[in-house]
Amino acid sequence: MVRRIRLVSRVVRVETEVRSSGGAGFGREAELPGLDRVWAPSVDVYENSNEVVVEVELPGVLKGDVVIVLRGGQLEIKGLKKDLPAAEAGARYHRLEREYGTFRRVVLIPASVVAEKASATLENGILKVVLRKPSRRTRKVEVPNAGTEK
């Protein structure tokens, strides 16, 4: 018999939600919110004078399983972390905290960026999205002298 294991981190979040609501309205375990929802990876966002950088923790995720969409001032990162690896025959999990399944994270971009100059790399479990800011070159515009009237 195969028994599905619920991830500890999701269960802890659900327990916190139940405790904060006083447990009102929750009868059976199947009614608990959040056990089947999409998980959100950890994100760091920083900027310098030329770019905004978003780094996302995605250990075990293949680059072909990630979709990155830039819309307006939001960056959406979504995808799939393949299900649990097959355990050795007869092995039992005692603790399971790593997330698996569908993930999604929407990040607000703190500055204007040029979508066409965006780039992304996935290396050592860290997705790094680099968003270039528009050039701040200034251009001096001169007003031609109008003919002098006599």
C-alpha positions in Angstrom: 0.0 0.0 0.0 1.3 3.4 -1.0 0.8 6.1 1.6 1.1 9.8 0.6 3.2 11.8 2.9 2.2 15.4 3.6 5.1 17.9 3.6 5.8 19.1 7.1 6.2 22.7 6.1 2.7 22.8 4.5 1.3 21.1 7.6 2.9 23.6 9.9 1.5 26.5 7.8 -2.0 24.9 8.0 -1.7 24.3 11.7 -0.8 28.0 12.1 -3.8 29.0 10.0 -6.1 26.8 12.1 -4.8 28.1 15.4 -5.1 31.7 14.3 -8.7 31.2 13.2 -9.5 29.4 16.5 -10.2 26.2 14.6 -13.7 27.4 13.7 -15.3 25.6 10.7 -12.7 22.8 10.4 -14.0 19.3 10.9 -12.1 16.7 9.1 -8.5 16.7 7.9 -9.6 16.9 4.2 -11.2 20.3 4.9 -8.0 21.9 6.1 -6.9 24.7 3.8 -3.6 24.8 2.0 -2.6 21.1 1.8 -3.0 21.0 -2.0 -2.0 24.5 -2.9 0.9 25.6 -4.9 4.1 26.3 -3.0 6.2 29.5 -3.3 10.0 29.4 -3.4 12.1 31.8 -1.5 13.1 34.9 -3.4 15.7 37.7 -3.1 15.4 40.9 -5.1 18.1 43.6 -5.3 19.1 46.3 -7.7 22.1 48.4 -8.7 22.4 51.4 -11.0 22.0 49.2 -14.2 19.8 46.3 -13.3 17.3 44.6 -11.1 18.2 41.0 -10.0 15.8 38.4 -8.8 17.2 35.2 -7.3 14.9 32.3 -6.6 15.8 29.1 -4.7 14.8 26.1 -6.9 16.9 23.1 -5.9 16.1 20.0 -7.9 14.2 21.9 -10.6 15.3 21.5 -14.2 15.5 24.6 -16.5 12.9 23.1 -18.8 10.4 23.0 -16.0 10.5 26.7 -15.3 8.4 29.5 -17.0 9.3 33.2 -16.5 6.9 35.9 -17.5 7.5 39.7 -17.2 4.2 41.7 -17.3 4.2 45.4 -16.5 5.9 45.7 -13.2 5.6 42.0 -12.2 7.8 39.0 -12.7 6.0 35.7 -12.5 8.0 32.5 -12.0 6.2 29.2 -12.1 6.9 25.6 -12.8 7.1 22.1 -11.5 9.5 20.4 -9.1 9.2 16.7 -9.9 7.6 14.5 -7.3 9.5 12.7 -4.5 12.4 10.5 -5.6 11.6 6.8 -5.2 12.7 5.6 -1.8 14.7 2.5 -1.3 12.6 -0.6 -0.9 11.2 -0.7 2.6 12.4 2.8 3.5 10.1 5.0 5.5 10.3 8.8 5.7 10.4 10.2 9.2 10.6 13.8 8.2 9.8 15.5 4.9 10.2 19.3 4.6 11.3 19.9 1.1 8.6 21.1 -1.3 7.6 19.2 -4.5 5.0 19.8 -7.1 3.8 23.0 -8.8 5.3 26.3 -7.6 4.5 29.9 -8.4 5.9 33.2 -7.3 5.0 36.7 -8.4 7.5 39.4 -7.6 6.9 43.2 -7.9 9.8 44.8 -9.8 10.9 48.0 -8.0 12.1 49.9 -11.1 11.5 50.3 -14.8 13.1 47.5 -16.8 13.6 46.7 -20.5 11.9 43.3 -21.1 13.8 42.6 -24.3 17.1 42.7 -22.4 16.1 40.3 -19.6 18.2 37.1 -19.1 18.0 34.1 -16.8 20.3 31.3 -15.6 19.6 28.3 -13.4 22.7 27.1 -11.7 23.3 25.1 -8.5 19.6 25.4 -7.6 19.4 29.2 -7.9 17.4 30.8 -10.7 18.9 34.2 -11.4 16.8 36.6 -13.5 18.6 39.8 -14.5 16.4 42.7 -15.7 18.3 45.6 -17.3 17.1 49.1 -16.5 16.6 51.6 -19.3 19.6 53.6 -20.3 19.9 56.9 -18.5 21.9 58.7 -21.2 21.0 62.3 -21.4 20.9 64.3 -24.6 21.3 68.0 -24.9 18.7 69.5 -27.1 19.4 73.0 -28.4 16.7 75.4 -29.5 17.7 77.1 -32.8 17.9 80.8 -32.7 14.9 82.5 -34.2 15.6 85.1 -36.8 16.1 88.5 -35.3 13.5 91.0 -36.2 14.6 94.4 -37.1 
